[in-house]
């Protein structure tokens, strides 16, 4: 699969990247290099390779989940710019 100029512009738009017109050609070449590299990776036989769950086998140390400073609703809401019915009040952002 090869990427053309229109695809570069579409990817840039969807990912909210600014790609100037003079950089489209270089970006197209980079995308094509990435796609070629992925095609090379697809050719590698991984049938006998076990899936990797973690990089190392050392288990993570965990601590007890303890409540240290609960019941501070009023103090927390005092920092809010607006509060209503014991909740943060924020402006509507979705129509």
DRENTORKOL-3810 file (N, C-alpha, C; in nm, 4 decimals):
REM DRENTORKOL-3810
@n.u->0.0840; n.v->-0.1179; n.w->0.0000; ca.u->0.0000; ca.v->0.0000; ca.w->0.0000; c.u->0.0882; c.v->0.1238; c.w->0.0000
@n.u->0.0601; n.v->0.2154; n.w->-0.0884; ca.u->0.1368; ca.v->0.3385; ca.w->-0.0965; c.u->0.0476; c.v->0.4561; c.w->-0.0588
@n.u->0.1080; n.v->0.5549; n.w->0.0009; ca.u->0.0371; ca.v->0.6738; ca.w->0.0445; c.u->0.0569; c.v->0.7829; c.w->-0.0593
@n.u->-0.0517; n.v->0.8518; n.w->-0.0960; ca.u->-0.0407; ca.v->0.9630; ca.w->-0.1897; c.u->-0.0581; c.v->1.0955; c.w->-0.1144
@n.u->-0.0476; n.v->1.2066; n.w->-0.1874; ca.u->-0.0544; ca.v->1.3390; ca.w->-0.1253; c.u->-0.1873; c.v->1.3617; c.w->-0.0546
@n.u->-0.2961; n.v->1.3185; n.w->-0.1179; ca.u->-0.4290; ca.v->1.3389; ca.w->-0.0583; c.u->-0.4427; c.v->1.2599; c.w->0.0719
@n.u->-0.3852; n.v->1.1401; n.w->0.0771; ca.u->-0.3900; ca.v->1.0598; ca.w->0.1992; c.u->-0.3098; c.v->1.1269; c.w->0.3101
@n.u->-0.1967; n.v->1.1854; n.w->0.2768; ca.u->-0.1158; ca.v->1.2579; ca.w->0.3761; c.u->-0.1967; c.v->1.3728; c.w->0.4346
@n.u->-0.2634; n.v->1.4476; n.w->0.3475; ca.u->-0.3440; ca.v->1.5605; ca.w->0.3963; c.u->-0.4598; c.v->1.5116; c.w->0.4832
@n.u->-0.5200; n.v->1.3996; n.w->0.4452; ca.u->-0.6320; ca.v->1.3445; ca.w->0.5228; c.u->-0.5846; c.v->1.2963; c.w->0.6599
@n.u->-0.4720; n.v->1.2259; n.w->0.6636; ca.u->-0.4160; ca.v->1.1799; ca.w->0.7916; c.u->-0.3789; c.v->1.2986; c.w->0.8789
@n.u->-0.3198; n.v->1.4009; n.w->0.8195; ca.u->-0.2828; ca.v->1.5212; ca.w->0.8954; c.u->-0.4073; c.v->1.5882; c.w->0.9531
@n.u->-0.5135; n.v->1.5946; n.w->0.8742; ca.u->-0.6375; ca.v->1.6548; ca.w->0.9229; c.u->-0.6958; c.v->1.5736; c.w->1.0374
@n.u->-0.7029; n.v->1.4427; n.w->1.0220; ca.u->-0.7623; ca.v->1.3574; ca.w->1.1244; c.u->-0.6814; c.v->1.3579; c.w->1.2539
@n.u->-0.5494; n.v->1.3692; n.w->1.2422; ca.u->-0.4650; ca.v->1.3680; ca.w->1.3616; c.u->-0.4343; c.v->1.5089; c.w->1.4122
@n.u->-0.4957; n.v->1.6071; n.w->1.3500; ca.u->-0.4790; ca.v->1.7475; ca.w->1.3894; c.u->-0.3331; c.v->1.7914; c.w->1.3841
@n.u->-0.2643; n.v->1.7465; n.w->1.2784; ca.u->-0.1258; ca.v->1.7877; ca.w->1.2561; c.u->-0.1223; c.v->1.8913; c.w->1.1450
@n.u->-0.0342; n.v->1.9872; n.w->1.1588; ca.u->-0.0179; ca.v->2.0858; ca.w->1.0533; c.u->0.0978; c.v->2.0399; c.w->0.9644
@n.u->0.0649; n.v->2.0068; n.w->0.8405; ca.u->0.1673; ca.v->1.9683; ca.w->0.7437; c.u->0.1620; c.v->2.0709; c.w->0.6321
@n.u->0.2663; n.v->2.1523; n.w->0.6232; ca.u->0.2713; ca.v->2.2547; ca.w->0.5187; c.u->0.2811; c.v->2.1885; c.w->0.3821
@n.u->0.2389; n.v->2.2627; n.w->0.2794; ca.u->0.2386; ca.v->2.2073; ca.w->0.1434; c.u->0.3781; c.v->2.1654; c.w->0.0977
@n.u->0.4804; n.v->2.2369; n.w->0.1431; ca.u->0.6157; ca.v->2.2006; ca.w->0.1024; c.u->0.6690; c.v->2.0791; c.w->0.1785
@n.u->0.5985; n.v->2.0346; n.w->0.2825; ca.u->0.6406; ca.v->1.9179; ca.w->0.3613; c.u->0.5602; c.v->1.7924; c.w->0.3279
@n.u->0.4609; n.v->1.8040; n.w->0.2394; ca.u->0.3748; ca.v->1.6899; ca.w->0.2075; c.u->0.4559; c.v->1.5772; c.w->0.1447
@n.u->0.5447; n.v->1.6099; n.w->0.0546; ca.u->0.6234; ca.v->1.5070; ca.w->-0.0147; c.u->0.7131; c.v->1.4310; c.w->0.0827
@n.u->0.7795; n.v->1.5028; n.w->0.1732; ca.u->0.8667; ca.v->1.4382; ca.w->0.2715; c.u->0.7843; c.v->1.3525; c.w->0.3676
@n.u->0.6673; n.v->1.4021; n.w->0.4062; ca.u->0.5802; ca.v->1.3257; ca.w->0.4957; c.u->0.5299; c.v->1.2000; c.w->0.4266
@n.u->0.4975; n.v->1.2108; n.w->0.2993; ca.u->0.4526; ca.v->1.0955; ca.w->0.2214; c.u->0.5619; c.v->0.9882; c.w->0.2165
@n.u->0.6856; n.v->1.0301; n.w->0.1977; ca.u->0.7968; ca.v->0.9343; ca.w->0.1947; c.u->0.8127; c.v->0.8667; c.w->0.3305
@n.u->0.7991; n.v->0.9428; n.w->0.4389; ca.u->0.8103; ca.v->0.8854; ca.w->0.5734; c.u->0.6987; c.v->0.7843; c.w->0.5981
@n.u->0.5755; n.v->0.8192; n.w->0.5599; ca.u->0.4635; ca.v->0.7259; ca.w->0.5765; c.u->0.4877; c.v->0.5977; c.w->0.4990
@n.u->0.5384; n.v->0.6113; n.w->0.3761; ca.u->0.5649; ca.v->0.4927; ca.w->0.2944; c.u->0.6764; c.v->0.4070; c.w->0.3544
@n.u->0.7784; n.v->0.4703; n.w->0.4136; ca.u->0.8841; ca.v->0.3938; ca.w->0.4809; c.u->0.8259; c.v->0.3161; c.w->0.5990
@n.u->0.7393; n.v->0.3810; n.w->0.6745; ca.u->0.6768; ca.v->0.3140; ca.w->0.7893; c.u->0.5932; c.v->0.1958; c.w->0.7429
@n.u->0.5139; n.v->0.2150; n.w->0.6383; ca.u->0.4307; ca.v->0.1058; ca.w->0.5870; c.u->0.5157; c.v->-0.0085; c.w->0.5325
@n.u->0.6264; n.v->0.0227; n.w->0.4675; ca.u->0.7167; ca.v->-0.0828; ca.w->0.4183; c.u->0.7778; c.v->-0.1599; c.w->0.5343
@n.u->0.8129; n.v->-0.0905; n.w->0.6399; ca.u->0.8702; ca.v->-0.1560; ca.w->0.7581; c.u->0.7667; c.v->-0.2486; c.w->0.8211
@n.u->0.6418; n.v->-0.2043; n.w->0.8266; ca.u->0.5355; ca.v->-0.2890; ca.w->0.8810; c.u->0.5168; c.v->-0.4131; c.w->0.7942
@n.u->0.5247; n.v->-0.3976; n.w->0.6635; ca.u->0.5150; ca.v->-0.5130; ca.w->0.5742; c.u->0.6289; c.v->-0.6116; c.w->0.5997
@n.u->0.7486; n.v->-0.5610; n.w->0.6259; ca.u->0.8611; ca.v->-0.6488; ca.w->0.6599; c.u->0.8334; c.v->-0.7236; c.w->0.7896
@n.u->0.7782; n.v->-0.6557; n.w->0.8870; ca.u->0.7456; ca.v->-0.7212; ca.w->1.0140; c.u->0.6391; c.v->-0.8287; c.w->0.9957
@n.u->0.5459; n.v->-0.8068; n.w->0.9049; ca.u->0.4410; ca.v->-0.9059; ca.w->0.8798; c.u->0.4966; c.v->-1.0346; c.w->0.8194
@n.u->0.6138; n.v->-1.0281; n.w->0.7582; ca.u->0.6744; ca.v->-1.1458; ca.w->0.6969; c.u->0.7448; c.v->-1.2354; c.w->0.7988
@n.u->0.7686; n.v->-1.1854; n.w->0.9186; ca.u->0.8387; ca.v->-1.2622; ca.w->1.0218; c.u->0.7450; c.v->-1.3704; c.w->1.0754
@n.u->0.7962; n.v->-1.4932; n.w->1.0819; ca.u->0.7173; ca.v->-1.6045; ca.w->1.1341; c.u->0.7225; c.v->-1.6017; c.w->1.2868
@n.u->0.6081; n.v->-1.5791; n.w->1.3478; ca.u->0.5994; ca.v->-1.5719; ca.w->1.4941; c.u->0.5120; c.v->-1.6829; c.w->1.5513
@n.u->0.4934; n.v->-1.7904; n.w->1.4758; ca.u->0.4056; ca.v->-1.8987; ca.w->1.5209; c.u->0.4554; c.v->-1.9641; c.w->1.6498
@n.u->0.5866; n.v->-1.9815; n.w->1.6639; ca.u->0.6410; ca.v->-2.0510; ca.w->1.7802; c.u->0.6792; c.v->-1.9550; c.w->1.8933
@n.u->0.6457; n.v->-1.8285; n.w->1.8801; ca.u->0.6828; ca.v->-1.7298; ca.w->1.9811; c.u->0.5655; c.v->-1.7106; c.w->2.0766
@n.u->0.5944; n.v->-1.7260; n.w->2.2054; ca.u->0.4911; ca.v->-1.7077; ca.w->2.3061; c.u->0.4630; c.v->-1.5588; c.w->2.3243
@n.u->0.3365; n.v->-1.5260; n.w->2.3450; ca.u->0.2993; ca.v->-1.3861; ca.w->2.3636; c.u->0.3640; c.v->-1.3304; c.w->2.4897
@n.u->0.4059; n.v->-1.2062; n.w->2.4808; ca.u->0.4731; ca.v->-1.1404; ca.w->2.5921; c.u->0.3718; c.v->-1.0616; c.w->2.6730
@n.u->0.3606; n.v->-1.0967; n.w->2.7993; ca.u->0.2684; ca.v->-1.0261; ca.w->2.8877; c.u->0.3393; c.v->-0.9104; c.w->2.9558
@n.u->0.4623; n.v->-0.9297; n.w->2.9946; ca.u->0.5403; ca.v->-0.8262; ca.w->3.0601; c.u->0.6846; c.v->-0.8362; c.w->3.0140
@n.u->0.7560; n.v->-0.7251; n.w->3.0230; ca.u->0.8952; ca.v->-0.7232; ca.w->2.9805; c.u->0.9815; c.v->-0.8044; c.w->3.0752
@n.u->0.9531; n.v->-0.7956; n.w->3.2036; ca.u->1.0300; ca.v->-0.8731; ca.w->3.3008; c.u->0.9336; c.v->-0.9561; c.w->3.3853
@n.u->0.9857; n.v->-1.0555; n.w->3.4480; ca.u->0.9034; ca.v->-1.1483; ca.w->3.5251; c.u->0.8918; c.v->-1.1098; c.w->3.6727
@n.u->0.9464; n.v->-0.9960; n.w->3.7100; ca.u->0.9427; ca.v->-0.9537; ca.w->3.8494; c.u->0.8040; c.v->-0.8975; c.w->3.8793
@n.u->0.7370; n.v->-0.9507; n.w->3.9796; ca.u->0.6045; ca.v->-0.8969; ca.w->4.0113; c.u->0.6157; c.v->-0.7573; c.w->4.0722
@n.u->0.5162; n.v->-0.6766; n.w->4.0466; ca.u->0.5156; ca.v->-0.5414; ca.w->4.1010; c.u->0.4823; c.v->-0.5434; c.w->4.2490
@n.u->0.5532; n.v->-0.4610; n.w->4.3235; ca.u->0.5207; ca.v->-0.4475; ca.w->4.4653; c.u->0.3924; c.v->-0.3679; c.w->4.4774
@n.u->0.3048; n.v->-0.4131; n.w->4.5636; ca.u->0.1786; ca.v->-0.3441; ca.w->4.5831; c.u->0.1652; c.v->-0.3018; c.w->4.7281
@n.u->0.0953; n.v->-0.1939; n.w->4.7509; ca.u->0.0708; ca.v->-0.1476; ca.w->4.8862; c.u->-0.0768; c.v->-0.1642; c.w->4.9171
@n.u->-0.1072; n.v->-0.1633; n.w->5.0414; ca.u->-0.2463; ca.v->-0.1712; ca.w->5.0827; c.u->-0.3189; c.v->-0.0429; c.w->5.0426
@n.u->-0.4394; n.v->-0.0567; n.w->4.9997; ca.u->-0.5207; ca.v->0.0582; ca.w->4.9635; c.u->-0.5908; c.v->0.1072; c.w->5.0891
@n.u->-0.5378; n.v->0.2150; n.w->5.1434; ca.u->-0.5918; ca.v->0.2670; ca.w->5.2684; c.u->-0.6402; c.v->0.4101; c.w->5.2482
@n.u->-0.7532; n.v->0.4420; n.w->5.3044; ca.u->-0.8041; ca.v->0.5782; ca.w->5.3012; c.u->-0.7267; c.v->0.6575; c.w->5.4055
@n.u->-0.6621; n.v->0.7644; n.w->5.3624; ca.u->-0.5802; ca.v->0.8417; ca.w->5.4554; c.u->-0.6433; c.v->0.9746; c.w->5.4927
@n.u->-0.7217; n.v->1.0330; n.w->5.4038; ca.u->-0.7801; ca.v->1.1636; ca.w->5.4342; c.u->-0.9165; c.v->1.1738; c.w->5.3663
@n.u->-1.0106; n.v->1.0994; n.w->5.4135; ca.u->-1.1435; ca.v->1.1015; ca.w->5.3547; c.u->-1.2347; c.v->1.2019; c.w->5.4223
@n.u->-1.3558; n.v->1.2065; n.w->5.3761; ca.u->-1.4594; ca.v->1.2916; ca.w->5.4351; c.u->-1.4192; c.v->1.4385; c.w->5.4344
@n.u->-1.3648; n.v->1.4861; n.w->5.3248; ca.u->-1.3264; ca.v->1.6272; ca.w->5.3140; c.u->-1.4030; c.v->1.6961; c.w->5.2012
@n.u->-1.5267; n.v->1.6572; n.w->5.1837; ca.u->-1.6079; ca.v->1.7088; ca.w->5.0742; c.u->-1.6143; c.v->1.8611; c.w->5.0764
@n.u->-1.6421; n.v->1.9197; n.w->5.1921; ca.u->-1.6567; ca.v->2.0651; ca.w->5.2003; c.u->-1.5263; c.v->2.1370; c.w->5.1683
@n.u->-1.4150; n.v->2.0865; n.w->5.2158; ca.u->-1.2852; ca.v->2.1486; ca.w->5.1875; c.u->-1.2509; c.v->2.1397; c.w->5.0394
@n.u->-1.2841; n.v->2.0272; n.w->4.9773; ca.u->-1.2550; ca.v->2.0099; ca.w->4.8345; c.u->-1.3437; c.v->2.1011; c.w->4.7511
@n.u->-1.4721; n.v->2.1048; n.w->4.7821; ca.u->-1.5633; ca.v->2.1886; ca.w->4.7055; c.u->-1.5371; c.v->2.3374; c.w->4.7268
@n.u->-1.4731; n.v->2.3746; n.w->4.8361; ca.u->-1.4395; ca.v->2.5144; ca.w->4.8595; c.u->-1.3393; c.v->2.5651; c.w->4.7565
@n.u->-1.2601; n.v->2.4753; n.w->4.6975; ca.u->-1.1621; ca.v->2.5130; ca.w->4.5951; c.u->-1.2229; c.v->2.5223; c.w->4.4564
@n.u->-1.3439; n.v->2.4731; n.w->4.4388; ca.u->-1.4068; ca.v->2.4708; ca.w->4.3069; c.u->-1.4569; c.v->2.6099; c.w->4.2699
@n.u->-1.4446; n.v->2.6475; n.w->4.1415; ca.u->-1.4988; ca.v->2.7766; ca.w->4.0994; c.u->-1.6510; c.v->2.7813; c.w->4.1139
@n.u->-1.7158; n.v->2.6654; n.w->4.0949; ca.u->-1.8618; ca.v->2.6583; ca.w->4.1100; c.u->-1.8984; c.v->2.5181; c.w->4.1558
@n.u->-1.9911; n.v->2.5111; n.w->4.2489; ca.u->-2.0387; ca.v->2.3816; ca.w->4.2983; c.u->-2.1896; c.v->2.3881; c.w->4.3125
@n.u->-2.2535; n.v->2.2726; n.w->4.2881; ca.u->-2.3982; ca.v->2.2662; ca.w->4.2987; c.u->-2.4376; c.v->2.1271; c.w->4.3449
@n.u->-2.5203; n.v->2.1171; n.w->4.4440; ca.u->-2.5670; ca.v->1.9895; ca.w->4.4988; c.u->-2.4504; c.v->1.8992; c.w->4.5402
@n.u->-2.3494; n.v->1.9558; n.w->4.6011; ca.u->-2.2317; ca.v->1.8819; ca.w->4.6492; c.u->-2.1490; c.v->1.8182; c.w->4.5363
@n.u->-2.1551; n.v->1.8771; n.w->4.4174; ca.u->-2.0757; ca.v->1.8307; ca.w->4.3032; c.u->-2.0095; c.v->1.9515; c.w->4.2379
@n.u->-1.9026; n.v->1.9274; n.w->4.1631; ca.u->-1.8420; ca.v->2.0332; ca.w->4.0838; c.u->-1.9403; c.v->2.0726; c.w->3.9746
@n.u->-1.9508; n.v->2.2000; n.w->3.9479; ca.u->-2.0349; ca.v->2.2491; ca.w->3.8400; c.u->-1.9435; c.v->2.3034; c.w->3.7312
@n.u->-1.9594; n.v->2.2500; n.w->3.6114; ca.u->-1.8742; ca.v->2.2906; ca.w->3.4991; c.u->-1.9626; c.v->2.3348; c.w->3.3833
@n.u->-1.9104; n.v->2.4198; n.w->3.2962; ca.u->-1.9915; ca.v->2.4631; ca.w->3.1817; c.u->-2.0151; c.v->2.3476; c.w->3.0844
@n.u->-2.1283; n.v->2.3521; n.w->3.0199; ca.u->-2.1635; ca.v->2.2498; ca.w->2.9218; c.u->-2.0724; c.v->2.2654; c.w->2.8002
@n.u->-2.0113; n.v->2.1563; n.w->2.7559; ca.u->-1.9205; ca.v->2.1633; ca.w->2.6415; c.u->-1.9698; c.v->2.0797; c.w->2.5241
@n.u->-2.0712; n.v->1.9987; n.w->2.5442; ca.u->-2.1248; ca.v->1.9157; ca.w->2.4377; c.u->-2.2679; c.v->1.9576; c.w->2.4117
@n.u->-2.2993; n.v->1.9809; n.w->2.2878; ca.u->-2.4366; ca.v->2.0196; ca.w->2.2507; c.u->-2.5244; c.v->1.8983; c.w->2.2389
END
